[in-house]
């Protein structure tokens, strides 16, 4: 993957995450999506995230275990997105 392709992928992830945070129709978020978003927002990714499968909206997650910790992590992401901290990365 080239640098340009990586940047396009990250912008697509960010745009999808913004829709996700506001409860709009979006694609599900997966582990890679949460990892990319947390890097942009400077949030430490918890170790329990390997149990995460996907999230269709900001109030729901599918995981093997550690649901409470994952939901707290997702709430941090959602709150920072709503505060507008990802807006500077979207063109």
C-alpha positions in Angstrom: 0.0 0.0 0.0 1.4 3.4 -1.0 1.3 6.4 1.3 -1.5 8.0 -0.8 -3.6 4.9 -0.5 -3.0 4.8 3.2 -4.1 8.4 3.6 -7.2 7.7 1.5 -8.1 4.7 3.7 -7.6 6.7 6.9 -9.8 9.6 5.6 -12.5 7.0 4.7 -12.2 5.6 8.2 -12.5 9.0 9.8 -15.5 10.0 7.7 -17.2 6.8 8.6 -16.4 7.3 12.3 -17.9 10.7 12.3 -21.1 9.3 10.9 -20.9 6.5 13.5 -20.5 9.0 16.4 -23.5 11.0 15.3 -25.7 7.9 14.9 -26.0 8.2 11.1 -26.1 5.4 8.7 -22.5 4.1 8.3 -20.4 1.0 7.8 -19.6 -1.0 10.9 -16.3 -0.2 12.7 -13.8 -2.9 13.2 -10.5 -3.3 15.2 -8.4 -1.5 12.6 -10.9 1.4 12.5 -10.8 1.9 16.2 -7.0 1.7 16.2 -6.6 4.3 13.5 -9.1 6.6 15.1 -7.5 6.3 18.5 -4.1 7.2 17.1 -5.5 10.4 15.5 -7.2 11.3 18.8 -4.2 10.4 21.0 -6.2 7.9 23.0 -4.4 4.8 24.3 -5.9 1.6 22.9 -6.7 -0.9 25.7 -5.3 -4.4 25.5 -8.8 -5.8 25.7 -9.6 -4.5 22.2 -8.4 -7.8 20.7 -11.8 -9.1 21.9 -13.6 -6.5 19.8 -15.4 -7.7 16.7 -17.4 -4.8 15.4 -19.7 -1.9 16.2 -22.7 -0.9 14.1 -23.5 2.2 16.2 -21.9 4.1 19.0 -24.1 2.4 21.7 -23.4 -1.2 20.7 -20.5 -3.5 20.2 -19.9 -7.1 19.4 -17.0 -8.6 21.3 -15.9 -11.9 22.8 -15.5 -10.4 26.3 -14.5 -7.2 28.1 -17.7 -5.4 26.9 -17.6 -2.8 29.6 -14.0 -1.7 28.9 -14.6 -1.7 25.2 -17.7 0.4 25.6 -15.8 2.9 27.8 -13.1 3.2 25.1 -15.7 3.7 22.4 -17.4 6.4 24.6 -14.1 8.3 24.8 -13.8 8.1 21.0 -17.4 9.2 20.4 -17.0 12.2 22.8 -13.8 13.4 21.2 -15.4 13.1 17.7 -18.5 15.1 18.8 -16.1 17.7 20.3 -14.8 18.1 16.8 -11.2 16.8 17.3 -11.3 14.7 14.1 -12.6 17.6 11.9 -9.1 18.9 11.2 -8.2 15.6 9.5 -11.1 15.6 7.1 -10.8 17.5 3.9 
